[in-house]
């Protein structure tokens, strides 16, 4: 959690499907865990910073980076 962020800002108290990006897919409290697992899998499979990833689906763009 970054300084100044609250539990409510992160949406950790919300049920799956609530109107917060962390609750779009699964329990909000697992968002960071699943993000880390996705990143680990993608990099293990060879995805690197100079590659592109097409994320197709209805979700929170968990694997997207600006």
N, C-alpha and C positions, 0 to 999 in steps of 0.2 A: 504494500500500500504506500503510495506517495504521500509526502507531507501535505496536510490540508485535505486529503481525501477522507471521506467517512465511509462507514459500513454501507450506508444507504446510497452513496455515490456509486459504489461498485455494484450495487444491485444484489448483494450476496443474500439478502433476506427474501428474495422473490421466488415465486414458484416457476417452474418451467412454463414458457409461453407468455410470461408477463411482458410488458412493454419496456424492456431494457435489453440492450444488445447481448448481455451476458446470459439472459434467460431464454433466448430464442431456441437454443438447442441444449436440452438437458438441465440438470440442476446448476444454478448460478455459482454455487460454491466450488464446483468442479471445473469451471471454465479455464482457469489457469493450468490446472493439471492436464486437462485434455489438450490444451494448446501446446504445452511442453512435450507431451507424447507425440502429437502430430509433427512438431518440428523435428523431434528426434528421429521419427520414422522417415520423414522426407529427406533429411540430411544423410541418414544411413543408406538410403536408396540412391544417393548421389546428387541430390538437388544442391546447387551452390548459388552464391549471391548473384552471379552473372546470368543465371537461368531465369526462365519465366515459368509461372505457375498459373494455370487457368482453373479458377475455383468456380465450378458450376453447381448451383443448388440454392436452396433457401436457407440462409443461415446468417451468421454474424460476421462473415468474412474473416474468420479466425486465422486463416493462413495468409491473409493479405498484409502487405507491408508497403507503405508509401515510399 
